[in-house]
Amino acid sequence: MEARVTSHTWEIGLSAVVHDFTPGEVILIVDDKLAAGTHVIIQLNTCSFAGVILFCEPSGSRYEAHVSFDDLDATGLRRTPRFPVNLPARVFSTSIDVPLEGKIVDISGEGLGMELPEPLPMLANIAVQSEENTALGVVRHSRELSSGVYRIGVQLHHIVRKDLDLEKASAESGWMGKLGARFGRKKAERPKGWS
């Protein structure tokens, strides 16, 4: 589908082709590299919507630009705005044998966008541990961006701030063991993927 991309910082608009949609995101094929964080308007025929360039990478002789939608609940696109970030994170789930190292690439009031080295199954319950928080949620979409990089959309249920006492205990001797001992669990009964 043909599209036109404009920004208040550009003198002219750019032609684009809509390559794919995911919840809250459109993927465009464009001739020029677009800067991450640029606020744009995307026009499709007589409809238009505002968004932000999440990232833009080479794709053959052209570029693949990922654009998040702004807050447009009335049209069913997104209930809360998405903000681009670049935060290292570790993902835990019963659906994987070992935690995955990845990064959080955007945050909204209801979810996270992540890039991981492996796909995750739809509806998998996961814990996403960042430097300051652990977010609990469910996988809503998972697709391959490029070889070895997967885009994961997570609907959030809870965000838990780090407990400094537990973090200190973890550094000393493994907090899951202390926490398990407190509740009568043996070391062997730890959830898969947790240390």
C-alpha positions in Angstrom: 0.0 0.0 0.0 1.4 3.4 -1.0 1.9 6.0 1.7 3.3 9.5 2.2 5.5 10.4 5.2 5.9 14.0 6.3 7.4 15.8 9.2 7.3 19.5 10.3 11.2 19.5 10.2 11.3 18.4 6.5 10.8 20.6 3.4 9.1 17.9 1.4 7.4 14.6 2.1 8.6 11.2 1.2 7.0 8.3 -0.6 6.8 5.0 1.3 5.2 1.6 1.0 3.4 0.1 4.0 5.1 -3.3 4.5 3.4 -4.6 7.6 1.3 -3.7 10.7 1.6 -4.9 14.2 -0.5 -3.6 17.2 0.5 0.1 17.6 3.2 0.0 14.9 3.5 0.3 11.1 6.5 -0.8 9.1 7.4 1.2 6.1 9.8 0.7 3.2 11.4 4.1 2.3 14.2 5.3 0.0 16.0 7.3 2.7 17.2 6.6 6.2 14.9 8.3 8.8 16.2 9.4 12.1 14.9 7.5 15.2 12.7 9.8 17.4 11.4 11.9 14.4 7.7 12.8 14.8 6.0 12.0 11.5 2.6 12.1 9.9 1.7 9.1 7.7 -0.9 9.5 5.0 -2.7 6.5 3.6 -5.1 7.7 0.8 -7.4 10.1 2.7 -6.5 9.0 6.2 -3.5 10.0 8.3 -2.0 9.4 11.7 0.8 10.7 13.8 3.7 8.5 14.9 7.3 8.4 15.9 10.2 6.6 14.1 11.4 3.9 16.4 14.3 2.9 14.2 15.2 2.6 10.5 17.6 0.0 9.1 18.8 -1.0 5.6 16.7 -3.5 3.8 18.2 -4.4 0.5 18.7 -1.2 -1.5 16.1 0.7 0.6 15.3 1.2 4.3 12.8 -0.4 6.7 11.3 2.2 9.1 9.3 1.1 12.2 6.8 3.8 13.3 4.8 3.7 16.5 1.3 5.2 16.6 0.5 8.1 18.9 -2.4 7.9 21.3 -5.4 7.3 19.0 -7.8 5.1 20.9 -10.9 6.3 19.1 -9.6 4.7 15.9 -8.5 1.5 17.7 -4.8 2.1 17.1 -3.4 2.7 20.6 -4.8 3.7 23.9 -1.6 5.2 25.4 1.4 6.8 23.7 4.5 4.8 23.1 7.9 6.3 24.0 11.1 5.0 22.4 13.8 3.9 24.8 16.9 1.7 24.8 17.1 -0.2 28.1 18.9 -3.5 28.7 16.6 -6.2 30.1 16.5 -9.8 31.0 13.4 -11.9 30.3 12.2 -14.9 32.4 9.5 -17.3 31.4 8.4 -20.9 32.0 8.4 -21.2 28.2 12.2 -20.8 28.0 15.0 -22.8 29.7 17.3 -19.9 30.4 16.7 -16.1 30.8 17.1 -14.1 27.6 19.2 -11.0 27.4 17.5 -8.3 25.3 16.5 -4.7 25.3 13.3 -2.7 25.8 12.8 -0.5 22.8 9.6 1.3 23.7 7.3 1.8 26.7 3.6 2.7 26.9 1.2 2.9 29.8 0.0 -0.6 29.0 3.0 -2.4 27.5 6.6 -2.9 26.4 8.2 -3.4 23.0 11.3 -5.5 23.2 14.0 -7.0 20.9 15.2 -10.5 21.9 17.5 -13.1 20.3 14.7 -15.7 20.3 10.9 -15.6 19.7 8.5 -16.1 22.6 5.1 -17.9 22.3 1.9 -15.9 22.1 0.2 -15.5 25.5 3.4 -16.6 27.4 3.6 -15.1 30.9 6.9 -13.4 31.3 8.9 -11.3 33.8 11.1 -8.5 32.3 13.8 -7.4 34.7 15.4 -4.0 34.0 17.8 -2.0 36.2 15.1 -0.5 38.3 12.0 -2.7 37.9 10.6 -6.1 37.2 7.5 -6.0 34.9 5.1 -8.9 34.8 3.0 -9.4 31.6 1.9 -11.5 28.7 3.3 -11.8 25.2 0.8 -10.3 22.7 2.9 -10.6 19.5 6.3 -12.0 18.5 7.8 -11.7 15.0 11.2 -11.8 13.4 12.7 -8.4 12.5 16.0 -9.7 11.0 18.2 -12.8 11.4 18.5 -13.4 15.2 16.4 -10.4 16.3 12.7 -10.7 17.3 10.3 -8.0 18.1 8.1 -8.9 21.1 5.1 -6.9 22.3 4.2 -7.4 26.0 1.0 -6.3 27.7 1.8 -5.3 31.2 -0.1 -6.5 34.3 2.2 -5.3 37.1 5.4 -3.3 37.6 7.4 -4.1 40.8 10.2 -1.8 41.9 13.4 -3.4 42.9 13.7 -4.2 46.6 17.2 -3.0 47.8 17.3 -5.6 50.6 16.6 -8.5 48.2 19.1 -7.1 45.7 21.7 -7.0 48.5 20.8 -10.6 49.5 21.1 -11.7 45.9 24.6 -10.3 45.6 25.5 -12.1 48.8 24.1 -15.6 48.2 21.3 -15.8 45.7 18.0 -14.1 46.8 15.8 -16.8 45.3 17.2 -19.3 47.8 16.6 -16.9 50.8 13.1 -16.1 49.5 12.3 -19.7 49.0 13.6 -20.7 52.4 11.4 -18.0 53.9 8.4 -19.6 52.4 9.5 -23.2 52.9 10.6 -24.0 49.3 13.8 -26.0 48.7 16.5 -24.8 46.3 15.5 -27.5 43.8 11.9 -26.0 43.6 13.0 -22.7 42.1 11.1 -21.6 39.0 12.9 -22.5 35.8 15.2 -19.8 34.6 15.6 -18.0 38.0 18.9 -17.9 39.9 
